[in-house]
Amino acid sequence: MSTQQLERTRAAWDGIAAGYDEFVTPTEVTLANDALGRVGLRAGMRFLDVAAGAGGLSLPAARIGARVTATDISPKMIERLLARAAGERLEEVDAQVMDGHQLEFEDDTFDVSASQFGVMLFPDLPRALGEMARVTRPGGRVLLVVYGPPTQIEFLGLFLGAIQAVVPGFTGLPDDPPPLEFQVADPERLRQRLAGAGLTDIRVEAGVERLAFESGRHLWDWVMNSNPIAGMVVAGLTEQQRADVRLTLDRLLADRAAGDGPAVIANAVHIGIGTT
């Protein structure tokens, strides 16, 4: 990644850090606990979280008692993560601004190196996985949590469907090539990437991310603050069209809820685990 690309990426994630912390981080905990259980994280283990955001994976690891080091390219995300850790008095949490393509750690430093919805976004995924493997001790684990195919990501279908209902000419996301978010949506592709990093005893297991939304505005805020690409998707919409999309989402979620309470939607994920 060039210096210019790095700065653009940092600025983009800094720009949504507050919203990410408010809307997205709280929704990551259940899946994080599931993934950490599958990788066998225990108290006292040295745990690295790459592209950690505001702590959706790091903080659950710290609650287990792991000695956590979190990295992210965004200083604003790191600030949010440290504030959350301080608020919970989680003392074994260190967080550093760092490009995950080039980790500034010695070889064999961690027992588990992981990323949830982070490294899957990297333009050079093989290099990032190689770095995660390098800094993990022999016999340690590398953990990657990624989204499955776009057709199995319900929040995306609802969001894009609402835009298409308001703007019939809207074409959606490109599929050739797909956005980086889905570069390892095929479980076999994920397995190949893990193997390419030199990992063994590879497992790619199915998981699910469940999200509860109270309103169309709630879903809109979650999506708009989950990734800078969301702002690009809606860049051409007028304020009226955006309001109409939120109203359409209200109707779609009400149909899904079929009564009182929030609408719960499910997104397919892959949980990849390999041994160094």
PyMOL commands that set and color helices and strands:
alter all, ss='L'
color gray80, all
select helices_A, chain A and resi 3-39+58-64+75-87+119-121+125-134+150-152+154-166+180-182+187-196+216-224+228-233+239-257
alter helices_A, ss='H'
color red, helices_A
select strands_A, chain A and resi 46-50+67-72+93-97+110-116+136-147+200-213+263-275
alter strands_A, ss='S'
color yellow, strands_A
deselect
rebuild
show_as cartoon
